[in-house]
Amino acid sequence: MTPTTSRPGRRAVVAAAAALPFGAALAACSSDTGAGPDLGGGASDGGGEGSPYGDAIASGPIAADDVVSASTWASAIKDNGKLVRGGTLANQVFSLASTTGGEPTGFDAGITQLLAQYILGEGGVEKVEYIDTTVETRETMVENGTVDCVIATYSITPERLEVINFAGPYYLSGTAIQVRTEDKDTISGPEDLTGLKLVTQANSTGIQAIEDYVTDPADVQTLPDNESCVAALKQGRSDAYVLDQGVLLGNSKADPDVTVVGEPFVDDPYGIGLSQENEDALEFVNTFLQEIIDSGTWKALWTATIGDVIDGEAPEPPTPGDLPV
Amino acid sequence: MEAIVENIPLLLRGIGYTVALTLLGYVLALIVGTALAVCRVSPIPPLRWAATVYVEIFRNIPLLSLLILIAFGLPDVGLRLPYFWCGVLGLTLSSAAFVCENVRSGINTVPVGHAEAARSIGLGFFGTLRFVVLPQAFRSMIQPLVNVFIGTVIGSALCSAIAVSEITWVTQTLNIQYAQAVLMFLVAGAVYLGMSLGGAALGGALERAVSPDGHAGGRDRKTLDVAAGAQA
């Protein structure tokens, strides 16, 4: 038995020193926003006026007063002086927080700011309260009124439509396949994935896409974020990564070791989640979406965000109100 | 409810993984933690230091960080374990540090005179531990070790972040499909509650079995008696 002397001060220092290299290593392999595509408005200039992103937002429409007052949902937001949006600020292409104190940028962030501007008028872009929702909390937060709307690469599904309303679709994404670059000639579509180990994100529709289109995969892993999935793919824990094409293209752009193969094999329509209690919200938001599509703002926003990771011209926008399910 | 009824096999498999992660992690942690505690009270300074460094590292690193390091950091230095074993390893490393400290404080509750008496009748270091110190220390370790067990149960949920399809992972997956978050998480919560209560009940029974006066928490009753006496 040795008597132990307790010197908490020294112990704490030892512990901190011991934990340091781990912390540093962790920081080095955690999500590194620098690895994402530069959205031409992200960290470089805050997405302000003069950038393609800033110009796209500035070109958005503003609703006439009577249009807003005709909708109880929009009137409430106007009285409140801010739009409360549920979503994420950690998605490279769709909604990324600014590191320089500017507004968030990305396709979903842009739609959010355009909607705020549409309802609240000049300066509405800055009157958004961004609340973090996860895939676990999205429906619940819409239903109980914690957020006015959810704009978060939110796929429209029949099950979700039972509990909430979806405005839109405002974007037609597609589920695609990413592989290690050395395998890009052997895998070209979901039919090549039989017997392989697949990985997808836990909060994605990739899970359903694999279930519907891949016969007998060896194993389907789900991980919480994009970085873990890419690590699993590169380290050989999995052979293919199935997810939304926009995100996968962002990965290929940042990392030459991984490549997107083939064309998207499932349509993945994104909608704006709204409470079923606000009857008029759905119509109001669909009108707004139609206006930004007609005015060309939608295409400008696409070009400034998703267009950065997908080659080619902006696609034809979907028809709001034309639900796919 | 259909989300549950239609997926009973998947849910059961998830519960199975949760139980397996917890039991493997905890049993291994008991072994490793006890060995570490023996090192910490041993007369050999390098062993004491090594065990102390171990405890301070693994007690102070968040389990989630540890799991991600094991799952995605180790492959970069050439060690790629299956996800499930990454989970077991993470739970073991973390819980062992807590077990070690509980065993050590249990050992410290045994009066030093007992150890000296054991030495004087010719028992060596291990003999002293085995026949005199540990049997007595065990009694005061039960409740803290139940706490470590509950920590391991709850910690197993974090393994969902490294693709182990335990009950939290199953819950998240079904929620994507059915959009029934509250219901699904109540189910998962009930599983953890059941396991934790089971562990606590087992601990209470053990305590009763080894306590000298035949009921658990004899000390608690004493404090109640004192309180009652104060009122009288």
Interface residues (C-beta under 8 A of the other chain):
Chain A: M1 T2 T4 R11 V14 A15 A16 A18 A19 F22 A25 L26 C29 S30 V135 E136 T137 E139 T140 T157 E159 R160 E162 V163 V199 A202 N203 S204 T205 I207 Q208 Q221 T222 L223 P224 S228 A231 A232 Q235 G236 R237
Chain B: R40 V41 P43 R48 T52 V53 E56 I57 R59 N60 I61 S65 I68 L69 A71 F72 G73 P75 D76 R80 Y83 I107 N108 V112 A115 S160 A161 I162 A163 W169 Q172 T173 N175 I176 Q177 Y178 A179 A181 V182 F185
